[in-house]
C-alpha cells in the first residue's frame, strides 16, 4: 500500500512539473526572455491580457510589438494591436503550443515545429520591453 501511495505522489508531482498547468494563464504573467542564434526576444505578459514584446540583435531593435494574449487549453494565442513589421500588421493573429510552464521558464512549440524556452527575467534586471515597467 505504501508503495502505491509513493508512486501516486511521484506521478502527481511530475504532472505539475511537466506540461501546461491549469493555472498557466496566471503563471505566465511576468517578464520573459528568449535567446536564440544571437537574437533576443523580450516579452511581458500582463494580468489584463496585454503583452508587449521586443526583438533585438546586438542591442539593435529589430521588431517591437504589442497586443492581447489568451490561453485556451494548451494554446497561447496572440492578437497583435501594434507591430513595427509590415509582415505582421496590427490585427494579425498567431498561436503557439504551450508545452510547459514553470516559475522559472515556459516552453512553446511554434507553427514551424520549433521548441523555444523563455526564461523568467529576475527582479531588478533592466526591462528592455518598451512601456512595460
N, C-alpha and C positions, 0 to 999 in steps of 0.2 A: 504494500500500500504506500509506504514512504517513497519507494522508487517511482511509482506513478505520479505522486504529488510533485516530486522533484522534476520529473520530465515535463509535467504540465506547467510548472512555474518557469522553467527554462524556455519552453515554447512560447508562452505569453510574453516573456521578456524579449525574446528575439523578434516577435511581431512588432513591438514598439520601436525597435531599432532599425528595422528594415521595412521599406515600403512607405508610401504616403500614409500619414496617420489621419484619423478622423478630424483632428484639430489642425490640419495643415494650413487651413485658411488663416488661423491666428498665429501659428508657429512661423509662418513665412514673413510676417510683418517685421521690418527692420532693414538694415543696410547690408548689402552683399556685394561680393566681387568675384569675377571670373577672370583668370589669366590664362591665355591660350595663344601660342605661336606669336608672342610679342604684342598681342592685343589685350587690352584691359577693358572689361565691361563692368561698370559700377551700376547697380540698380538698387533702388529703395522702394519697398512696398509699405504703404501707409494703411492704418486701420480703416480709413474711409474708402478703401478700394482704389486709391490713386497710386500709380507708380511713376517714377522718374528714372531715366537712365542716361548714361554717357559711355560712349565707346571711344577709346584713345589708344594711341601708339606713341611711345616716347614723349609723353606729355602733350601731344598734339591731338586735339579733339577731332574725331572722325564723324561722330554722329551724336546728336542729342535728341532724346525722345521723351514723351510723357503720355499717359493715358489712364485707362481704367483696367483693373485686373479682377478676375474672379477664379475660384477653384470649383470645378464641378467634377466629382468623382476623382479620377487620377489625372485630370487635365487642368493645366494652368492656362487660362485664356487672357489674351491681351487685346485691348481695343485702343489703337493709337489716336490721341487727340492732338498731338504735336509731333512733328518729326522734321529734322533738318535734311533728310534724304528724300529726293524726288521719287525714288523707287519704293519707298514705304511712306505713302502720303497719310495725312490725317484721315481717319476713317478706316484705315486698313485694320484687319484683324489677324491674329495669329494664335497658335496654341502650342504648348509643349506637353509631353507626357511627364507627369511629376512622379519620379521614381522613389525618392526618399527625402524626408525632411527630418533633420535633427537640430538640436540647439546650435550646432557648430557649422553645419553645411546643409545644402539641399542639392539634389541631383535631378536633372531633367534629360529627356531624350527629345531632340528636335525632329522636324519633319524629314530631315536628311538622314536620320538614324544615328546622329552623333550624340554621345552622352557628355554632359557638361556638369561640373561640380562648382557651385558657387559657395564661397566661404563667407561666413558672417564677419563683418568688419568689427573690430574691437572698439569699445567706447573710448573716446578721446582721440581716435585716429582721424586725420583730416578727411572730410567728406568731399569727394570730387564730383558729386552729382549736384548740379546747379539747383538751388532753391529747395533742397531737402533738409537743410539744417534749421 
